[in-house]
Amino acid sequence: MHYFYRLIHHTSRGEWGLVRQRNFWMTGFVLLITVLSATTFHTTVSAQDTVSCKRPAAITKSGRDALVAGLTKLVEVSAACQSDGDWEAYSRLTTENFLGQVYGGGGLLSREDFLALTGSLPVVKVRFRSLDDVKTVREGEVRANVRLIVANQLTFDQVVFREEKPGNGRWLMDSTQPLLPTAPRDHENHEVTISGNHFNPGAVTASNDTLAVHLVNEDDIAHEFLLLQLADGATVGQLLIQPGAGLPQGFTFMAQLTIPAKTDGKMVLVNMKPGTYTFVDLLPDAQGIPWLANGMQGTLTVTAAT
């Protein structure tokens, strides 16, 4: 039986994850994958985006400035490893507690088991944007707010860092807690309501490359807003019939948000180029059939600013 993998973001937990699903059968499992995130940020690509996936050196200097610089480097490298799909190197930047929390649903998850689970994890570009509000919790434990852009979606989390061994200066990501992302000042607001297992409106038009989308789920079950870019010739029907790991050829992941029943969520999109994008719900209904097969799809058209 073939499976496909895709990234998902749970708004109730602020977490990214993998869904492994059989086409039309609700027999997959969810691996929660937290993507770090966090006050001001710039949507332009900077030199930070060229950091290589190589474990940073230990922090040898004392003082707050050295600590902040070291933790910033750690998050930059983790983003580079995710962008490269180098999960072995990425796993060396975290504790097994972190892997268990955000990939295994709790408890410890060994690096070996993590790598076995993520062998087909799709590669999505992750860009570091900021690390701030750094506070020492106790000796060898620090928390900070982190912002990233994952594909075209802004994420924001409070991350706890832990020193690998007392005094060795090597820090690891140990846990994460979601925070609400704030859109840049120059943005456009939109709202999409989910009711009766349909998106309303089914067609959204925007003239800004930065959008804050308020998603309201009025249904009694969870739904998702999965935003994709389709190449010429690609059709949404391929999501239902084409087996294999990841999205079908011709599909580009842009953003995703899962909205639990009777709740709402916020998606912040950045750097959206003019064009028409497709949003769908691939979560399964009670029979295990993706809601897309029941018509849950729509379009987002971004036009050039006038």
Stockholm file with secondary structure:
# STOCKHOLM 1.0

chainA/1-306         MHYFYRLIHHTSRGEWGLVRQRNFWMTGFVLLITVLSATTFHTTVSAQDTVSCKRPAAITKSGRDALVAGLTKLVEVSAACQSDGDWEAYSRLTTENFLGQVYGGGGLLSREDFLALTGSLPVVKVRFRSLDDVKTVREGEVRANVRLIVANQLTFDQVVFREEKPGNGRWLMDSTQPLLPTAPRDHENHEVTISGNHFNPGAVTASNDTLAVHLVNEDDIAHEFLLLQLADGATVGQLLIQPGAGLPQGFTFMAQLTIPAKTDGKMVLVNMKPGTYTFVDLLPDAQGIPWLANGMQGTLTVTAAT
#=GR chainA/1-306 SS CCEEEEEEEETTTTEEEEEEEETTEEEEEEEEECCCCCCCCCSSCCGGGGCCSSCCCCCCSCSHHHHHHHHHHHHHHHHHHHHHTCHHHHHTTBCHHHHHHHTSSSSCCCHHHHHHHTTTCCCCCEEEEEEEEEEEEETTEEEEEEEEEETTEEEEEEEEEEESSTTSCCEEEEEEEECCCCCCSSCEEEEEEEETTEEESSEEEESSSCEEEEEEECSSSCEEEEEEEECTTCCTTHHHHCCSSSSCTTEEEEEEEEECTTCEEEEEECSCCSEEEEEECCSBCTTSCBGGGGTCEEEEEECCCC
#=GC SS_cons         CCEEEEEEEETTTTEEEEEEEETTEEEEEEEEECCCCCCCCCSSCCGGGGCCSSCCCCCCSCSHHHHHHHHHHHHHHHHHHHHHTCHHHHHTTBCHHHHHHHTSSSSCCCHHHHHHHTTTCCCCCEEEEEEEEEEEEETTEEEEEEEEEETTEEEEEEEEEEESSTTSCCEEEEEEEECCCCCCSSCEEEEEEEETTEEESSEEEESSSCEEEEEEECSSSCEEEEEEEECTTCCTTHHHHCCSSSSCTTEEEEEEEEECTTCEEEEEECSCCSEEEEEECCSBCTTSCBGGGGTCEEEEEECCCC
//
